[in-house]
Amino acid sequence: MKRVGFGEYGGPDVLRLEEVEAPHAGPGRIRIAVRAAGVNPVDWRIREGQMLKAHPIELPAGVGLDAAGVVDEVGEGVEGVEAGDHVFGEGIDTYAEFAVLTAWARMPEGLSFEEAAGYPSVVETALRVIREVGVRPGQTLLVSGASGGVGSAVLQIARERGITVIGTAGAANQEYLRGLGAMATTYGEGWVERVRRLGDIDAALDLAGTGVLPELIALTGDPRKVISIADLGAPEHGVRFSGVAGSVPDALAEAADLIARGRLHIPVEQRYALADAAAAHIDSKAGHARGRRVVII
């Protein structure tokens, strides 16, 4: 089968489209014929060697955690799913024609494979950081870098829970944030004062890693009220860096429920062919997304 892999850590140029043997579903796992794979910042962070402690891997390695596709192999002990089912979830080396999933859920009716591939990691992350930052209904949450996949999920889940959200993003994404139920303002010079004019901040999330942690601490008054998923230097500021996933099956089940009820929608901003995975990583690292990027198989 074809997959995207790399034999050394480095820039996007280390990625190769290669022929390898297809994996098989072991106990408690399923294999899917991948139709689309989600592109996440953790993908290029792993490729660059930034995540060796959290995600130790053996080289050469494949790429990708999220995917949607058609079940074609069910491992021992797995119940409730069979060949031919359409599922989305998290797994191993998902930029490939076939991939093994470790957690999955049935795709909600009407959701395309491309859309479904964009949900797993971002929804798990969104649910986790909302929980970890301790924000409650009636309080106000500031989201720095709010227009990407995780931000899009955070805004909608927070809205569903009765949490007021202020989001920062580029000028082109202001209406997008407002459409997701947030108050919006641009980043750049004077952004702290613009946020203050919108309301008092009870908690804050750093989703972009753009060096704003001191400002987020000042706005909340306490580093313990700030969580980052993008700034590896967060602990130096007394801020928690959130990088360890919670229950992915529970997150997928909640995502499926929210999607089915029309309470969660993350658009696909850009699609890439499997051979263009390097371009997907370059664009992901550049940021400024509105929704999700996916690799089409």
N, C-alpha and C positions, 0 to 999 in steps of 0.2 A: 504493500500500500504506500501511498505518498503521505509524508508528513513534513512539517517544518521542524528543524532541529539545529543544534549548534554544538561544536566540539571544543570551544574555548569561550571564556568570558570576554565580553567586549561590546563594541557598538553594534548597530543593526546589520552591519556588513558581515557579521559572523553567522547570520542565519542562512540556512541552506534548505532547499526543497530536495528531499531525499527519498529513496526507496528503502523501506524497512519491513520486517515481518509484522503482520497485524497482531495486536495484543489479544488476549482472551480473558473472559470474565471469570475471576476466581470466586471463592465463596463470599456471599454477601455483596457481590458486584454485578453490574450488567454492562454489556457492550452495546454501543450504538453505532449505526452508520451516521456519521456526523453530517449534518446539513449546514450548520453555521456554528462558529466559535466566537465567544465574546473576547474582546481585546481589553485587557485591564492593565493599569500601571504596574501591578506586581509582575506582569509578564516580562516587561523590559527591565525591571529592577532585578529579577532573578537572572536574566540574561547578562546583565552587567556585573553580577556577583555581589550585589548589595545585600542580598537576603540569605547569606550562607547559614546564619544561625537559625533563622526561622524556617527556611526552606532548603535544607541540605540536599544536594543532588549529586548524582554520579554522571560525569561526562563520558561520552556524548549524551545529550539529553534532548527531549522534545520540549515543546512550548505550549502553554495554554492550560487554563483551569476550568473555563466555562464552555458549555456546548448545549446544543439542542439537536435532536435527530430521531432516528427510528431504531427501536430496540431490535437487535438481531441475535443476541446471545444472553442467556440468563444464568447467573452463577448459582451454585448450590446454596440452598437455604433462603433464596429470594422468593417472596410471595407478592401477589398483587400486581404483577406486571408480566407481560409476555411479549414474544416476538411480534413486531408490527405496531406496538404502541408508540405514540409520539410523546417524548419526554424532554425535559430540560433539567440541567443540574450541573454539579461540579465533578471533576474527574482529573485524569492524568493525560498530559500531552494531547490536548484537544484540537490543536491546529493540525488536523490529520483526517484521513478518510474514515478511519475507525478509531474509537476511543473508549476506554473503560471509565464508567462513572462510579463514584463512591457514594454519591447522594443524588437523589432525583425526585421529580414529581411529574405527574401527567401534565401536559400542556393544556391550559384552559382553551375552551372552544373559541375559534376565531383568531387565535394568536398564530402568527407566522413563525417559522423556524428562526428567521433572522431576528425578529423581535424577542422571541423566547431566549435566545442565546445571550441577550444583553442583560438578563435579570439576575442570575444566581448569586454571583459574588457581591454585586452592588447592593442587592436587597439584604443579604446577610450582614454586610458591613453597615448599612444604614440602620438596621434594627439594633445592631450591637452598640454603635456609638451613641445612639439616642438613649439606650439603656445605661451605658457606662457614664455618660455625662450627667445623668440624674435629673434631666429636665422633666417637669410635670405639666399636666393640663393647666392652662391659665397662665403659664409662664412664657417668657420670650427667649427664643433660641436664635443666635446669630450663626449663619453658615457662610464661611469664607471659601469662595470657589464653588458656588452653588449650582452651576448650570450643567456640570458633567453628570455621569451616570449615578454616582453615589448621592450627589447633591439633589438630583431630580427625585430620587427615591426618598431621601430625608424630608424634603419639603412636603411631599404628598402624605407620607406616613405621619409626620408631625401634625399636619392639618387634620388628618383623620382622628388624631388623638386629642385635639383641642389645644394644641400648642401653637402660639404665634411665632412665625418665622420671619426673620430678616435675612435676605441673601445678598451677597456681593458677587458681581460678575461684570464682564465687559459691557460696554454700551449697547452692543448689538443683541445682548441676551436679556435686557431688562424686561421686555414684555413677556418673554418666555417664562421668567421667574414669576411674574405677576399672574400669568396664566396657571401656574401651579399653586397659587394661593399664598405666595409670599409677598411681603413688602420688599422692594428691591432698591439697591443703590450700586453705583459703580465703585470699583476700587481705584487706586491712584491717589494723588495728592488730595488731602482733606477728607479722606473716606471715613476716618474715625468720627469726625464731627458730623458728617452726614448720617452715620449710624446713630449717634446720640440723639439727633433730632427726631429719629423715628421711634425711639423708646428706650427704656432701661433694659439692659441685657442680663438675663439670669444665667445663661450658659452659652458656650460657643464651640464650634467645630471648625478645625482647620483641615480642609479637604484638598488643598492645592499645594501646600508646602512652599509658599511664596515669602517666607520670612516675617509673617505678621503675628507671631506668637506674643511678643511683648505688648502689642496693641490689644490683642484679644484678652490678655490677662488684665490690662488696665480697664477694659470695658466691663469685664465681669467682676473685677476686684479680687480674684482668687485663682491661681493657676490650677487648682483642683476642679474648677468649673470649666476647664478647657480640655478638649481631646483633639489630638492630631492623628491623621492616618497617612500623612505625607511628609512630615518633617522629622527625619531620623534624629535630629538634635533636640527634640522636644524635652527629654528628661533634663537637659541642661537648664531649662527654664522652669523646672518643677511641673511640667505638663506631661500627662500620660500619653504615650504613643500606643495606639491600639492596632495590633497586628495579628492577634491570635483569634481565629474564627471561633464562634460559638456553635450552636447546633444548626448545621446546615439543613438537615431535613425539616426542622421546625420552621426555619426561615423560608424554605421553598414552599412549604404548605401555606404559610401566611401570605407569601407573594401570590400564589395561585388563587387564594381566596380574594385578595384585594383586586387582582386583575379581573377575575370573573365578575366582581361586583362593580367594576368600572371605577374603582377608587385609586388605581395605580396604572400609569402608562408612561413608559420611557421610550421616546422615539429613537429610531436608528438614524444617526446623522450621516454615517459614511460606511460603505461596504468595500471590501477588498477581496481580490482573488487570493487563493492559498499562496501562489507564487509571489504575491506582493506583501507578505507579512512584514518585511522590513519597513515598508512605507507606513504600514499601520502603526508600528512601534514609534517611528519618527513623529507621526502626527499625535499619537497618544502622549508622548513626552512633551510635545509643544503645548498641550493643554487647549483651553478655549473651546472645549466641546459643548455641544448642545445635545445631551443625551448620550447615545452609545455608538461605538464603532464595532463592527463585526467582520470576521473573515468568512467568506462563503465557500463551501466545499462543493 
